Amino acid sequence: MASIEILGLVAGTITSITFVPQVIKIWRTKSAKDLSIMMLLLLMLGVILWLIYGLVVMSASIIYTNSMVLLMSLVMLYFKMKFK
């Protein structure tokens, strides 16, 4: 694996981790009232497009990062719907 791809994977890991505190806070408080549904939907659309791009160019770091962000976004969307 090329050094630049490793750099991308490390950056992707750090970026993905930034969503974890928000997911934990929503889960603990059972409240997602301050979370914008429009922001989540736009984020997910962009992430899906990045994921498609990553698959086309076969970039492990893009695929990994956007898969993790999509997963966290889906969890937050689920909580948004569950804790209305």
PLY file of the C-alpha trace (Angstrom):
ply
format ascii 1.0
element vertex 84
property float x
property float y
property float z
element edge 83
property int vertex1
property int vertex2
end_header
0.00 0.00 0.00
1.36 3.41 -0.96
2.29 5.90 1.75
-0.24 8.40 0.40
-3.03 5.82 0.76
-1.99 5.21 4.37
-2.15 8.95 4.96
-5.67 8.91 3.49
-6.71 6.06 5.77
-5.38 7.84 8.86
-7.15 11.07 7.83
-10.33 9.08 7.16
-10.16 7.44 10.57
-9.81 10.79 12.31
-12.63 12.29 10.24
-14.90 9.34 10.96
-14.20 9.47 14.70
-15.50 13.05 14.85
-19.05 11.71 14.50
-18.79 9.31 17.45
-19.30 11.91 20.25
-22.47 13.19 18.56
-23.87 9.68 18.16
-23.09 8.91 21.81
-24.67 12.16 23.01
-27.88 11.51 21.05
-28.03 7.94 22.34
-27.46 8.96 25.98
-29.85 11.92 26.01
-32.42 10.20 23.77
-32.77 13.54 21.99
-31.90 14.61 18.46
-34.11 17.70 18.39
-31.22 20.04 17.58
-29.99 17.86 14.74
-31.02 19.18 11.33
-32.62 16.56 9.11
-31.72 18.61 6.02
-28.06 18.63 7.06
-28.13 14.86 7.54
-29.76 14.25 4.17
-27.34 16.54 2.33
-24.39 14.99 4.14
-25.56 11.50 3.20
-26.06 12.50 -0.45
-22.54 13.93 -0.62
-21.06 10.91 1.15
-22.84 8.50 -1.21
-21.45 10.41 -4.20
-17.95 10.32 -2.68
-18.37 6.60 -2.04
-19.32 6.00 -5.67
-16.32 8.06 -6.76
-14.04 6.06 -4.46
-15.36 2.80 -5.90
-14.80 4.00 -9.46
-11.22 5.10 -8.83
-10.61 2.19 -6.42
-9.33 4.35 -3.57
-9.38 2.45 -0.28
-9.12 5.62 1.79
-12.08 7.29 0.09
-14.18 4.13 0.27
-13.29 3.55 3.94
-13.84 7.14 5.08
-17.13 7.62 3.33
-18.44 4.21 4.40
-17.76 5.11 8.03
-19.29 8.59 7.71
-22.35 7.11 5.94
-22.75 4.56 8.74
-22.58 7.27 11.42
-24.99 9.46 9.45
-27.46 6.59 9.14
-27.26 5.99 12.90
-27.92 9.69 13.56
-30.83 9.66 11.09
-32.25 6.59 12.84
-31.97 8.36 16.21
-33.51 11.51 14.73
-36.56 9.48 13.67
-36.70 7.38 16.85
-36.37 10.21 19.36
-38.77 12.70 17.77
0 1
1 2
2 3
3 4
4 5
5 6
6 7
7 8
8 9
9 10
10 11
11 12
12 13
13 14
14 15
15 16
16 17
17 18
18 19
19 20
20 21
21 22
22 23
23 24
24 25
25 26
26 27
27 28
28 29
29 30
30 31
31 32
32 33
33 34
34 35
35 36
36 37
37 38
38 39
39 40
40 41
41 42
42 43
43 44
44 45
45 46
46 47
47 48
48 49
49 50
50 51
51 52
52 53
53 54
54 55
55 56
56 57
57 58
58 59
59 60
60 61
61 62
62 63
63 64
64 65
65 66
66 67
67 68
68 69
69 70
70 71
71 72
72 73
73 74
74 75
75 76
76 77
77 78
78 79
79 80
80 81
81 82
82 83
